[in-house]
Amino acid sequence: MKKVAVIYCGRYVDSGYGCPGEWRCLKAAALGEGKFDQPSNVVFWIRCECPGKTVIPNTKMAMKLSEIKPDVIHFSSCLTGSFPPCPYYKPEDMAEKIKETFGIEVILGTHEYK
C-alpha cells in the first residue's frame, strides 16, 4: 500500500467554508478515489498555517518522528482549490519547494467530493 502524507489549509478548514476537516481526504485515500491512484495509507497530516513558512520544517519533523518517508505528498483539495486562494503562496510554487527539499512527488488535490 502506498504511503502518503497530506498537507491541508488550516485557514480554510477553520473558516467553515464546507470542509469539516480531513474526513473527505481520508475517505479518498482509503478507497483510492479522487487524486489517489490506489488505496493509500495516510502516514501523517501537516496543517499549513499562514503564511506557510512552517510546512517544510513540520514535514521534516513528521518524517523524523514517525520514521516514515511518504511515497507521495498530497496537497488537500482545500489547499489547492480554496476561494479566496492563498494570499501567500501558489500551491504549485509550494509543491515545487517541497519536491526540491525532500525529493518526493507532490500531487495537487485529494478528492472531488462536494
Beta strands, then each sheet from edge to edge (+ up, - down):
strand 1: 2-9
strand 2: 40-48
strand 3: 72-75
strand 4: 105-108
sheet 1: 2+ 1+ 3+ 4+
end
